Amino acid sequence: MEEFKGQPPDARRCFPCWDEPACKATFKITLDVPSELVALSNMPVIDEKVDGNMKTVSYQESPIMSTYLVAVVIGLFDYVEDHTSDGIKVRVYCQVGKANQGKFALNVAVKTLELYKEYFAVPYSLPKLDMIAIPDFAAGAMENYGLVTYRETALLYDDQHSAAANKQRVATVVAHELAHQWFGNLVTMEWWTHLWLNEGFATWVSYLAADSLFPEWKIWTQFLDECTEGLRLDGLAESHPIEVEVNHTGEIDEIFDAISYRKGASVIRMLQNYLGAECFQRSLASYIKKYACSNAKTEDLWAALEEGSGEPVNKLMNSWTKQKGYPVISVKVKEEKLELEQSQFLSSGSPGDGQWIVPITLCCGSYDVCKNFLLYNKSDSFDIKELLGCSISKEGDNGGWIKLNVNQTGFYRVKYDKDLAARLGYAIEMKQLSETDRFGILDDHFALCMARQQTLTSLLTLMASYSEETEYTVLSNLITISYKIGRIAADARPELLDYLKQFFISLFQNSAEKLGWDSKPGESHLDALLRGEIFTALALLGHKETLNEASKRFHAFLADRTTPLLPPDIRKAAYVAVMQKVSASDRSGYESLLRVYRETDLSQEKTRILSSLASCPDVNIVLEVLNFLLSSEVRSQDAVYGLAVSIEGRETAWKWLKDNWDHISKTWGSGFLITRFISSIVSPFASYEKVREVEEFFSSRCKPYIARTLRQSIERVQINAKWVESIRNEGHLAEAVKELAYRKY
């Protein structure tokens, strides 16, 4: 889940006000509440009078702030508390009995407040900070000034039952919301058009904080997942620019998407990398000082950075925020000349007409030989000797590789000519490239393959170079890509599916054997993350040993919920494995999982189970799971986790969506969660007839708040359909796949 909010027009539903971000005021709040309840607001309590079973609670007057940040929370809560070194009282509130699960977030919050005080060169501006876990909350979290609200999964961490992935999520969400206390709350955007700056910036800086607190997580490598999500959405013709003119409050929810958050964070990172960390931080601090307690627009930040760096920041950044999409840079070498050409990248393979000012970084043969410059034109060529001081020999010897977009700090794709691509494949096998570059080469090649600019054969051959890969983020992307190839092949070349699965299993087995099912003392956080993902992948690929081992451990867990045989990191893998064997005639695994779901009160455990159930290949079970999502047993905020349907269940899910659309649009129709139902169920298809069916069904049911998601989902189906056609016509695919399946790795 994104950290989406309930911001835009909600304050006016609570009290009469000018409910727009630029209308700031001070707030003095008094509440009348039942005397046994805890009542919180943005500021500390100054007075409390009890009168029988009611009490009147008055709070200090707030500093000047926007209406969307005003908060009151009333309920039965426990808390844990600590102080920052300069005396700010920090508390984490949660349901009674869960206080211990708030300690990790409390510790992260105290350290993060101290870090941001240094980074922004401005102290936190309120006397206290409360963070609270709310059992029913559509958003991931909301940065209300001094009283930040969270879903339980984004704030609570339990040593016994939370996985490493949950720990990381809590840390990054807390860091994201606390960044807003400066960037958003102290300095507020002028209007929702500039929303991306709030969100993109808070996303980027939350990685900075997490990296400082937990360097062993290699969080900047994991940032590539944010970047890739942004690139995926922005490769659609139905994307939108980072800065969207918002004319009506009803349009705000739809821009809380991967463009605002992920592309936003990625272009900020690209800029910071181009200007240099110190210059960026200095300019940022002066921006915050200048606009503290007031409002600013995107251009004001660019002006501060331009002044601090002497670089053409405004011109450079406008090319990334005011037009949608991004470029692919094609690279070829001709007679000792390096030729670069930019064109807009679209996943559909269609030509686009965007042009950017691109911060190019490149290195040749080693990371000691690096160059960076801005590419202003459509194309340019450089003398390699003059540019890099090295020459590229013909024989494809070791030192002869060239890598653009070093460490993937730029928001663009790169397409290499055949010779350069082959050299990079060799450099991967020889372990000469950083993990971020290995990630980028793979991810770009996959995107180009989907856009039909590279063959599937060439992509699979490249994947084979990763058979000794050990890094979590790279393997995680390799796994994601193998899922997507499996799905598209099931439509295009079903007769090759078993060979493909065999190839993917052999790619992942190496790591699986090294990691084993049981964690090792002192192993890294990243190994814990990887173990869960790799065994989930092997289960979905139908790997027999994995399915049997998972089943054994799951039964031990059913008999004793504290068994060391099924720690949180591998539970999802076991649950998915169990669901692979469930069918209408053998329902026991499904019934057992539902029992675990009903008995746990940990929301992380519930969402883990929900996200596994629909992976079942039996369509009758898939239908049952989907109906279960609509029952009172599933919180409405959590239903979207259950929409990850097996490929066999696609048709069933689509029919279910149509049959239940009235109920779904009534229940989820007022927030952004409704868009998940459409994108999860429509996007996996790959035929033109499905496009017609979807268009027909929604022609009379399309509301403004789902329009963009619907267009994007239909575009994805069209991209898949074109990709299927091109794979059907690919000449030597069958021989290549069989060869890869039987190769020894």
C-alpha positions in Angstrom: 0.0 0.0 0.0 1.1 3.5 -0.6 1.0 6.0 2.2 -2.2 7.4 0.6 -4.1 9.9 2.7 -7.6 11.0 3.6 -6.5 14.6 3.1 -8.0 16.7 0.5 -11.5 17.9 1.3 -12.2 16.3 4.7 -11.8 19.1 7.2 -14.8 20.9 5.9 -16.9 17.8 6.8 -15.7 18.2 10.4 -16.0 22.0 11.1 -16.7 25.1 9.0 -13.5 26.3 7.4 -11.7 27.6 4.3 -10.4 24.1 3.5 -7.5 24.8 1.1 -3.8 24.3 1.8 -2.9 27.9 1.4 -5.5 29.1 4.0 -3.4 28.6 7.2 -4.6 29.4 10.7 -4.0 28.6 14.3 -6.4 26.1 15.9 -7.6 26.0 19.5 -9.4 22.8 20.2 -11.7 21.7 23.0 -13.4 18.3 23.1 -16.3 16.9 25.2 -15.8 13.1 25.4 -16.8 10.1 27.6 -14.5 10.3 30.6 -13.0 6.8 30.3 -11.6 7.5 26.8 -8.2 8.9 25.6 -8.7 12.1 23.6 -5.8 13.3 21.5 -5.2 16.3 19.1 -2.3 18.0 17.4 -1.1 19.8 20.6 -0.6 18.8 24.3 -3.5 19.0 26.7 -3.6 22.2 28.9 -6.8 21.4 30.9 -9.1 18.5 31.6 -12.4 18.8 33.6 -14.3 15.7 34.5 -18.1 16.0 35.0 -19.7 12.6 35.9 -19.2 10.3 32.9 -18.1 13.1 30.5 -15.0 15.2 30.5 -13.9 18.4 28.7 -10.4 18.4 27.3 -8.7 21.6 26.1 -5.5 21.7 24.0 -2.8 24.3 23.6 -3.2 26.6 20.6 -1.5 25.2 17.5 1.1 27.1 15.4 -0.2 28.3 12.0 -1.1 25.3 9.9 -3.4 24.0 7.1 -6.8 22.6 7.8 -6.0 19.1 6.2 -3.5 18.5 9.1 -5.9 19.1 12.0 -6.5 15.8 13.9 -8.6 14.5 16.8 -8.5 10.9 17.9 -10.8 9.5 20.6 -10.8 5.9 21.8 -9.4 3.3 24.3 -5.6 3.2 23.8 -2.4 2.2 25.5 0.9 3.9 24.8 4.7 3.7 25.1 6.8 6.9 25.4 10.3 8.2 25.0 12.0 11.6 24.5 14.4 13.1 21.9 17.7 14.5 23.2 16.2 18.0 23.0 13.2 17.0 25.1 10.4 16.4 22.7 8.0 13.8 24.1 7.2 11.0 21.6 4.5 8.5 22.1 3.1 5.5 20.2 -0.6 4.8 20.9 -2.3 1.5 20.0 -5.2 -0.8 20.9 -5.1 -1.8 24.6 -2.8 -4.8 25.1 -0.6 -4.1 22.0 1.7 -1.4 23.6 4.8 -3.6 23.3 4.4 -3.7 19.5 4.9 0.0 19.4 8.5 0.0 20.7 10.2 -0.4 17.4 8.4 2.5 15.8 9.0 4.6 18.9 12.7 4.0 18.6 12.7 4.8 14.9 10.7 8.0 15.5 13.0 9.4 18.2 16.1 8.8 16.1 14.5 10.1 12.9 13.3 13.4 14.5 16.9 14.0 15.6 18.2 13.1 12.2 15.8 15.5 10.4 16.6 18.3 12.8 20.2 18.1 11.6 19.3 17.5 7.9 16.8 20.3 7.5 18.8 22.5 10.0 15.4 23.4 11.7 14.2 21.8 14.9 10.9 19.9 15.0 8.3 22.7 15.7 5.8 21.2 18.2 6.3 20.3 21.8 5.2 16.6 21.3 4.7 14.0 18.6 2.1 11.2 18.9 1.8 8.4 16.5 -1.2 6.2 16.6 -2.2 2.8 15.1 -5.8 2.8 14.0 -7.5 -0.6 13.3 -9.6 0.6 10.4 -7.8 3.1 8.2 -8.1 3.2 4.4 -4.7 5.0 4.0 -1.3 3.6 4.9 -0.7 6.6 7.2 -1.5 10.4 7.4 1.0 13.0 8.5 -1.3 15.2 10.7 0.9 17.7 12.5 2.0 16.3 15.9 -0.6 13.4 15.7 0.3 11.0 12.9 -2.2 8.3 12.2 -1.3 4.8 10.8 -2.7 1.5 9.8 -1.6 -1.1 12.3 0.5 -2.9 9.7 2.5 0.3 9.2 3.2 1.1 12.8 3.2 -2.1 15.0 6.0 -4.6 15.0 6.0 -7.8 16.9 9.2 -9.8 17.3 7.4 -13.1 17.4 5.1 -12.6 14.4 6.4 -9.9 12.2 8.6 -10.6 9.2 11.7 -8.6 8.2 9.6 -7.0 5.4 7.1 -5.7 8.1 10.0 -4.2 10.1 11.3 -2.4 7.0 7.8 -1.1 6.1 7.3 0.3 9.6 10.7 2.1 9.5 10.1 3.6 6.0 6.5 4.7 6.7 7.4 6.3 10.0 10.3 8.1 8.3 8.0 9.2 5.5 5.4 10.7 7.8 7.9 12.4 10.0 9.6 14.0 6.9 6.2 15.6 6.3 6.4 17.4 9.7 8.9 19.7 7.9 8.2 19.1 4.2 4.4 19.6 4.0 3.4 20.7 7.5 5.9 23.5 8.3 6.3 24.4 4.6 3.0 23.5 2.8 2.3 23.3 -0.9 0.3 26.2 -2.3 -2.3 24.0 -4.0 -2.8 20.3 -4.7 -1.0 20.6 -8.1 2.2 20.6 -6.0 1.2 17.6 -4.0 3.8 15.5 -5.8 6.5 17.5 -4.2 5.3 16.6 -0.7 4.9 13.0 -1.5 7.9 12.5 -3.8 10.2 14.3 -1.3 8.9 12.4 1.8 9.4 9.1 -0.1 12.9 10.0 -1.1 14.0 11.3 2.3 12.5 8.3 4.1 15.1 6.2 2.3 17.8 8.6 3.5 16.6 8.2 7.1 16.3 4.4 6.9 19.7 4.2 5.3 21.2 6.2 8.2 19.5 4.1 10.9 19.9 0.7 9.2 22.9 0.8 6.8 22.9 -3.0 6.6 19.5 -2.9 4.7 21.1 -1.5 1.6 18.0 0.5 1.3 19.2 2.6 -1.7 19.5 -0.5 -3.7 15.9 -1.4 -2.7 14.9 2.1 -3.8 15.2 0.7 -7.3 11.8 -1.0 -6.7 10.2 2.4 -6.2 11.9 3.6 -9.4 10.8 0.6 -11.4 7.2 1.0 -10.3 7.3 4.7 -11.4 8.9 3.7 -14.8 6.2 1.0 -15.3 3.3 3.4 -14.8 4.9 6.2 -16.7 5.6 3.9 -19.7 1.8 4.1 -20.4 0.3 6.5 -22.9 -2.4 7.0 -20.2 0.1 8.2 -17.6 0.1 11.8 -16.4 2.8 14.4 -15.7 4.1 14.7 -12.1 2.5 18.1 -11.9 -1.2 17.8 -12.7 -3.6 20.8 -12.8 -6.1 20.0 -10.1 -9.3 22.0 -10.7 -11.7 20.1 -8.5 -11.3 18.2 -5.2 -12.7 15.1 -6.8 -9.6 14.8 -9.0 -7.2 14.7 -6.1 -7.5 11.1 -5.1 -6.4 9.8 -8.4 -3.0 11.6 -8.4 -2.0 9.8 -5.2 -0.3 7.2 -7.4 3.0 5.8 -8.3 3.7 9.0 -10.4 3.4 11.4 -7.5 5.2 9.1 -5.0 7.6 7.0 -7.0 8.5 9.0 -10.1 8.5 12.1 -7.8 11.0 10.4 -5.4 13.1 9.2 -8.4 13.5 12.5 -10.1 14.4 14.1 -6.7 17.1 11.4 -6.3 18.3 12.0 -9.9 18.6 15.8 -9.1 20.3 15.2 -5.8 22.8 12.9 -7.5 23.4 15.4 -10.2 23.9 18.4 -7.9 25.8 16.5 -5.2 24.6 15.6 -1.7 26.0 18.6 0.2 24.9 21.3 -2.2 21.4 19.7 -2.2 21.1 19.6 1.6 22.4 23.2 2.0 19.9 24.6 -0.6 17.1 22.6 1.0 17.7 23.9 4.4 17.6 27.5 3.1 14.3 26.7 1.3 12.8 25.4 4.5 13.9 28.4 6.5 12.6 30.8 3.9 9.1 29.3 3.6 8.6 28.0 7.2 5.0 28.5 8.4 3.9 29.4 4.9 3.2 27.9 1.5 5.5 27.3 -1.5 5.2 25.9 -5.0 7.5 23.6 -6.9 9.3 26.5 -8.6 10.3 27.9 -5.2 12.3 24.8 -4.4 14.0 24.8 -7.9 14.9 28.5 -7.3 16.6 27.6 -4.0 18.5 24.7 -5.6 19.5 26.8 -8.6 20.8 29.5 -6.4 22.7 27.0 -4.3 24.2 25.1 -7.2 24.5 27.5 -10.1 23.0 24.8 -12.3 19.9 25.3 -14.6 17.6 23.4 -12.1 14.3 25.0 -13.2 14.8 24.2 -16.9 16.1 20.7 -16.2 13.4 19.7 -13.8 10.5 21.2 -15.8 11.4 18.7 -18.5 10.7 15.9 -15.9 7.7 17.3 -14.0 5.6 19.1 -16.7 5.5 16.4 -19.3 4.6 12.7 -18.8 6.8 9.9 -19.7 10.6 9.5 -19.9 13.2 8.7 -22.5 15.0 5.5 -23.6 18.6 6.3 -24.5 19.9 4.2 -27.4 23.7 3.6 -27.3 25.9 2.4 -30.1 29.6 2.5 -30.9 30.7 3.2 -34.4 34.3 3.7 -35.3 35.4 4.8 -31.9 32.5 7.1 -31.6 29.8 6.7 -29.0 26.4 7.6 -30.4 23.5 8.5 -28.0 19.9 9.0 -29.1 16.9 9.8 -26.9 13.3 9.0 -27.7 10.2 8.7 -25.5 9.8 5.1 -24.1 6.3 3.6 -24.3 5.5 0.1 -23.2 3.2 -0.3 -26.2 6.2 0.1 -28.5 4.6 3.2 -30.1 6.7 6.2 -30.8 6.2 9.2 -28.4 7.3 12.8 -29.0 8.7 13.9 -25.6 12.2 15.3 -25.2 14.1 15.7 -22.0 17.2 17.3 -20.6 18.9 14.0 -19.4 21.6 13.8 -16.7 23.8 11.2 -18.3 26.3 9.2 -16.3 28.5 6.6 -17.9 31.5 4.4 -17.2 33.8 2.3 -19.3 35.4 -1.0 -18.2 35.6 0.1 -14.5 33.9 2.4 -12.1 37.1 4.6 -11.9 36.4 5.9 -15.4 33.2 7.9 -15.0 31.7 10.8 -16.8 28.6 12.9 -16.3 26.9 15.6 -18.5 23.5 16.8 -19.6 22.1 15.6 -22.9 20.0 18.4 -24.3 19.5 17.2 -27.9 17.7 14.3 -29.5 21.0 12.8 -30.4 24.7 13.4 -29.9 28.0 11.6 -30.6 31.3 11.6 -28.7 34.8 10.6 -29.4 35.3 7.7 -26.9 39.0 8.5 -26.3 38.4 12.1 -25.6 35.3 11.5 -23.5 36.5 8.5 -21.4 40.2 8.3 -22.1 39.8 4.6 -23.0 39.3 2.8 -26.3 36.9 -0.1 -27.0 38.6 -3.0 -28.7 36.7 -5.1 -31.2 37.3 -8.5 -29.7 34.8 -8.0 -26.8 37.5 -8.4 -24.3 36.9 -7.9 -20.6 37.5 -4.2 -20.1 35.4 -3.2 -23.1 32.0 -2.7 -21.5 30.2 0.6 -21.4 27.4 1.2 -18.8 25.1 4.2 -19.0 23.0 5.5 -16.1 25.6 4.4 -13.5 24.0 2.8 -10.4 20.6 3.6 -11.9 20.2 7.1 -10.4 18.5 8.5 -13.6 14.8 8.1 -14.4 15.3 6.6 -17.9 15.9 3.4 -19.7 18.9 2.4 -21.8 19.0 0.3 -25.0 22.4 -1.0 -26.0 23.4 -2.3 -29.4 24.0 -6.1 -29.8 27.7 -5.9 -29.2 27.6 -3.6 -26.1 24.7 -5.8 -24.7 26.8 -8.9 -25.1 29.8 -7.3 -23.3 27.5 -6.3 -20.4 26.2 -9.9 -20.1 29.8 -11.1 -19.9 30.6 -8.4 -17.3 27.6 -9.7 -15.2 28.9 -13.2 -15.3 32.4 -12.0 -14.4 31.0 -10.1 -11.4 32.4 -6.8 -12.6 29.2 -4.7 -12.2 27.5 -3.3 -9.0 24.2 -4.8 -7.9 22.4 -1.6 -8.9 23.7 -1.8 -12.4 22.9 -5.5 -12.6 19.4 -4.6 -11.6 19.1 -1.9 -14.2 20.4 -3.9 -17.2 17.9 -6.6 -16.4 15.0 -4.3 -15.8 15.6 -2.2 -18.9 15.9 -5.3 -21.0 12.6 -6.7 -19.7 10.8 -3.4 -20.4 12.3 -3.3 -23.9 11.2 -6.9 -24.5 7.6 -6.0 -23.4 7.7 -3.1 -25.8 8.8 -5.5 -28.5 12.1 -3.8 -29.0 14.1 -6.9 -27.9 13.2 -10.6 -28.3 12.1 -12.8 -25.5 15.0 -15.1 -26.5 17.5 -12.4 -25.8 15.9 -11.6 -22.4 16.0 -15.2 -21.3 19.6 -15.5 -22.4 20.4 -12.4 -20.3 18.6 -13.9 -17.3 20.8 -17.0 -17.6 23.8 -14.7 -16.8 22.3 -14.2 -13.3 22.5 -17.9 -12.2 25.0 -17.0 -9.5 23.3 -13.8 -8.3 23.2 -13.4 -4.5 21.9 -9.9 -4.0 18.4 -9.6 -2.6 17.1 -6.7 -4.8 18.4 -8.1 -8.0 17.0 -11.6 -7.3 13.7 -10.1 -6.2 13.4 -8.4 -9.6 14.5 -11.5 -11.4 11.6 -13.3 -9.6 9.1 -10.6 -10.5 10.1 -10.8 -14.2 9.9 -14.6 -14.2 6.3 -14.3 -13.0 5.5 -11.9 -15.8 7.1 -14.0 -18.5 5.3 -17.1 -17.1 1.9 -15.3 -17.4 2.5 -14.0 -20.9 3.9 -17.4 -22.1 0.8 -19.1 -20.7 -1.2 -17.1 -23.3 1.3 -17.0 -26.1 3.2 -20.4 -26.0 1.5 -22.7 -23.4 3.5 -25.7 -24.8 6.7 -24.0 -23.5 5.5 -23.3 -20.0 6.9 -26.4 -18.4 10.4 -25.7 -19.9 10.2 -22.1 -18.8 9.3 -23.2 -15.2 12.2 -25.6 -15.3 14.6 -22.8 -16.3 13.3 -20.4 -13.6 13.5 -23.1 -10.9 17.2 -23.8 -11.9 17.9 -20.0 -11.7 16.5 -19.8 -8.1 17.6 -23.1 -6.7 21.2 -22.1 -6.2 20.1 -19.3 -3.8 17.4 -21.4 -2.1 19.9 -24.1 -1.3 22.4 -21.6 0.1 19.7 -19.9 2.3 17.8 -23.0 3.4 14.4 -22.8 5.1 15.9 -22.0 8.5 17.5 -18.7 9.4 21.1 -18.7 10.4 22.4 -16.9 13.5 23.5 -13.4 12.7 22.3 -13.5 9.1 21.4 -10.3 7.3 18.0 -8.6 7.2 18.3 -9.0 3.4 18.7 -12.8 3.6 15.6 -12.9 5.7 13.7 -10.9 3.0 15.1 -13.1 0.2 14.3 -16.4 1.8 10.5 -15.6 1.9 10.5 -14.4 -1.8 12.6 -17.3 -3.2 10.5 -20.0 -1.6 7.3 -18.3 -2.6 8.6 -18.2 -6.2 9.6 -21.9 -6.1 6.1 -22.8 -4.7 4.3 -20.8 -7.5 6.6 -22.6 -10.1 5.3 -25.9 -8.7 8.7 -27.1 -7.4 8.0 -30.4 -5.7 10.5 -30.3 -2.8 9.4 -26.8 -1.9 5.8 -27.8 -1.8 6.4 -30.8 0.3 8.7 -29.1 2.8 6.2 -26.2 3.1 3.4 -28.6 3.8 5.4 -30.3 6.5 6.2 -27.0 8.2 2.7 -25.7 7.9 1.3 -28.8 9.7 3.8 -28.3 12.5 2.6 -24.7 12.8 -1.1 -25.7 12.9 -0.2 -28.0 15.8 1.8 -25.3 17.6 1.6 -21.6 16.6 5.0 -20.9 18.3 6.9 -23.6 16.4 10.4 -22.5 15.3 9.7 -24.4 12.0 7.6 -21.6 10.5 8.9 -18.1 11.5 7.2 -15.0 10.0 9.7 -14.6 7.1 8.7 -17.9 5.4 5.0 -18.0 6.4 3.8 -16.4 3.2 5.8 -18.9 1.1 4.3 -21.8 3.1 0.8 -20.4 2.8 1.1 -20.0 -1.0 2.6 -23.5 -1.2 -0.4 -24.9 0.7 -2.9 -23.1 -1.6 -1.2 -24.7 -4.7 -2.4 -28.1 -3.6 -5.9 -27.1 -2.6 -8.8 -28.0 -4.8 -12.6 -28.3 -4.5 -12.2 -32.0 -3.6 -9.3 -31.4 -1.1 -10.1 -28.2 0.8 -8.2 -29.0 4.0 -5.3 -26.5 3.5 -7.7 -23.7 2.7 -9.9 -24.4 5.8 -6.7 -24.5 8.0 -5.5 -21.1 6.6 -8.9 -19.6 7.3 -8.7 -20.9 10.8 -5.3 -19.2 11.3 -6.8 -16.0 9.9 -9.7 -16.1 12.3 -7.6 -16.8 15.4 -4.9 -14.2 14.9 -5.4 -10.5 15.9 -2.2 -9.3 14.2 -3.2 -7.4 11.1 0.2 -8.3 9.4 -0.7 -12.0 9.7 -4.2 -11.4 8.3 -2.9 -9.6 5.2 -0.2 -12.3 4.7 -3.0 -14.9 4.5 -5.3 -12.8 2.4 -2.5 -12.2 -0.2 -1.9 -16.0 -0.5 -5.4 -17.4 -0.7 -6.3 -16.5 -4.4 -3.1 -18.0 -5.7 -4.9 -21.4 -5.8 -5.1 -22.9 -9.3 -8.7 -24.2 -8.7 -11.2 -21.7 -10.0 -13.9 -22.8 -7.6 -11.7 -22.0 -4.6 -10.7 -18.7 -6.2 -14.4 -17.7 -6.4 -14.9 -18.7 -2.7 -11.9 -16.6 -1.7 -13.2 -13.5 -3.6 -16.6 -13.9 -2.0 -14.8 -14.2 1.4 -13.2 -10.8 0.7 -16.7 -9.2 0.7 -17.7 -10.8 4.0 -17.7 -9.0 7.3 -14.7 -11.1 8.3 -12.4 -8.9 6.1 -11.9 -5.2 7.0 -12.8 -3.1 4.0 -9.3 -1.6 4.0 -7.8 -5.1 3.6 -9.9 -6.7 0.8 -7.6 -5.5 -1.9 -4.8 -7.7 -0.6 -6.9 -10.8 -1.7 -7.1 -9.8 -5.4 -3.8 -11.5 -6.4 -5.5 -14.2 -8.4 -3.8 -17.2 -10.0 -3.6 -17.2 -13.8 -6.3 -20.0 -13.9 -8.6 -17.7 -11.9 -8.5 -14.6 -14.1 -11.8 -15.3 -15.9 -13.5 -16.2 -12.6 -12.3 -13.0 -11.0 -13.6 -10.8 -14.0 -17.0 -12.4 -13.8 -17.0 -11.9 -10.0 -16.1 -8.3 -10.4 -19.0 -7.7 -12.9 -21.5 -9.6 -10.7 -20.5 -7.7 -7.5 -19.8 -4.3 -9.1 -22.8 -2.5 -7.6 -21.9 -3.7 -4.1 -18.1 -3.0 -4.6 -18.7 0.5 -5.9 -21.1 1.3 -3.1 -18.6 0.0 -0.4 -15.3 1.4 -1.8 -16.6 4.0 -4.2 -15.6 7.1 -2.2 -11.8 6.4 -1.8 -8.8 5.3 -3.9 -9.1 1.6 -2.9 -11.8 1.1 -5.6 -9.1 1.6 -8.3 -7.3 -1.5 -7.0 -10.2 -3.8 -7.8 -10.1 -2.6 -11.4 -6.3 -2.7 -12.0 -5.8 -6.1 -10.2 -8.5 -7.9 -12.1 -8.4 -6.3 -15.5 -4.6 -5.7 -16.1 -3.5 -9.4 -16.3 -5.5 -10.2 -19.4 -3.9 -10.3 -22.8 -6.5 -10.2 -25.6 -8.3 -7.7 -27.7 -11.7 -9.3 -27.1 -11.2 -8.8 -23.3 -10.5 -5.1 -24.1 -13.9 -4.9 -25.8 -15.7 -6.7 -22.9 -14.2 -4.4 -20.3 -15.0 -1.3 -22.3 -18.5 -2.5 -22.8 -19.1 -3.3 -19.2 -17.8 0.0 -17.9 -19.3 2.2 -20.7 -22.3 2.9 -18.5 -20.6 2.6 -15.1 -17.5 4.8 -15.4 -17.2 7.4 -12.7 -14.6 10.3 -12.8 -12.6 8.8 -9.9 -12.0 5.5 -11.7 -11.6 6.8 -15.3 -7.8 7.1 -15.3 -7.3 3.7 -13.7 -9.7 2.1 -16.2 -7.9 3.6 -19.2 -4.5 2.5 -17.8 -5.7 -1.1 -17.1 -7.2 -1.4 -20.7 -3.9 -0.1 -22.1 -2.0 -2.8 -20.2 -4.3 -5.5 -21.7 -3.6 -4.1 -25.2 0.2 -4.1 -24.5 0.0 -7.7 -23.3 -2.0 -8.7 -26.4 0.6 -7.2 -28.7 3.4 -8.9 -26.8 1.6 -12.2 -27.0 1.4 -11.8 -30.8 5.1 -11.0 -31.1 6.1 -14.0 -28.9 3.9 -16.3 -31.1 5.9 -15.2 -34.1 9.4 -15.4 -32.5 11.5 -17.8 -34.6 14.0 -19.7 -32.4 12.2 -19.3 -29.1 11.4 -23.0 -28.6 14.9 -24.3 -29.1 16.3 -21.5 -26.9 13.9 -22.3 -24.0 14.6 -26.0 -24.2 18.3 -25.4 -24.2 18.1 -23.1 -21.2 15.8 -25.6 -19.3 18.3 -28.4 -19.6 21.5 -26.4 -19.1 23.4 -27.1 -15.9 23.8 -24.0 -13.7 
